[in-house]
Amino acid sequence: MSRVYNFSAGPSMLPEAVLKKAAAEMLDYEGSGQSVMEMSHRSKTFDKIIKDAEQLFRELMNIPENYKVLFLQGGASTQFAAIPMNFMNKNKKADFIITGQWAKKAYQEAQKYGAARAVASSADKTFSYIPKTTAADFDQDADYVYICMNNTIYGTKFPELPDVGNIPLIADISSMFLSEPMDVSKFAVVYGGAQKNIAPAGLTVVIIREDMLGNAMDITPTMLNYQTMADNDSLYNTPPCYTIYICKLVLEWIKEQGGIEAVYQTNLKKAAILYDYLDSSAMFSSTVAKEDRSLMNVPFVTGNDELDAKFVKEATAAGFVNLKGHRTVGGMRASIYNAMPVEGVEKLVEFMKNFEKENA
Ligand SMILES: *Cc1c(COP(=O)(O)O)cnc(C)c1O
């Protein structure tokens, strides 16, 4: 068996230890004589899995008592509709900062349900930076302010949270979930799809402050009403059981690494190895403003499309896969989520250095 270094933006690599544990438990989960794939979501065994997963989220992210942790389906994209239906309910308006395609999609979806307003955008420079805002930029009557905190495609991250005064702040954290410490109490809602940094696709984790619940629009489908899901501990219908199980294994793995602070230190180290090389290379360069760089998604270019294509092809052959950049940015993108070992980034940089020498 030989495994590649997988730099996919999502679905992305999982810790090898997690895959091995899942493989070992595949046919007989803890003496149940069944795989987690096969068991009832109402069984005692599965109940413990989902409760343990929630407890681990609470412990690792230091989630305050007055927040619900929901395990949902439909991906982050479904929340683009669920969020306005549940929260754009008092003054029927919300403010958005447009930092890329995912923020824009959320903004466009919200326009179906109320007055969504774009407060700032970095579209003028292909979303290569995070626009600066002050509290005065936001409508104090807005039901919420919406941001995409780490922009998977463009490789930017909010270096600090925007000052939104007393307006509830909602953030898509799909591609930075569990990658660094964050103060959940600063947000009304944080959420993300699992397939970037938590588990395989099929699970969306939504963390909601309780006072936000209970005001969904009448048209809200039962399945998209967060109150329904909160009242039923995410078991209103059949949840994505196996994905929740893998999520639990990933959370246990993070705990074994020393928790989120330890994982963050490793992420800082990995990102520094790559950015330091990009900043010193005569061939490759980062596409993102220094102060706004993501720790998870690192786009880079040579400035020459043919050379980019050659690099991606040779890297793939050498076992560094899924490095082709998003079609709107071009070039390359290395996603270096929690599961990417330091060694993977070191070896990639070594490969890049050799490529630079050979193609100078
Ligand atoms: C991948 C991604 C999405 C879309 O997720 P789906 O689960 O495919 O709907 C939304 N936001 C961000 C930041 C992402 O990285």
The ligand as a Gaussian input file, in Angstrom:
#p B3LYP/6-31G(d) Opt

LIG

0 1
 C      -16.588000      23.812000       0.882000
 C      -17.171000      25.029000       1.454000
 C      -18.551000      25.310000       1.375000
 C      -19.514000      24.410000       0.668000
 O      -19.693000      23.244000       1.376000
 P      -20.732000      22.119000       0.924000
 O      -20.683000      21.201000       2.082000
 O      -20.215000      21.529000      -0.348000
 O      -22.048000      22.757000       0.736000
 C      -19.013000      26.451000       1.991000
 N      -18.193000      27.295000       2.633000
 C      -16.869000      27.066000       2.710000
 C      -15.991000      28.036000       3.429000
 C      -16.318000      25.939000       2.119000
 O      -14.992000      25.720000       2.198000

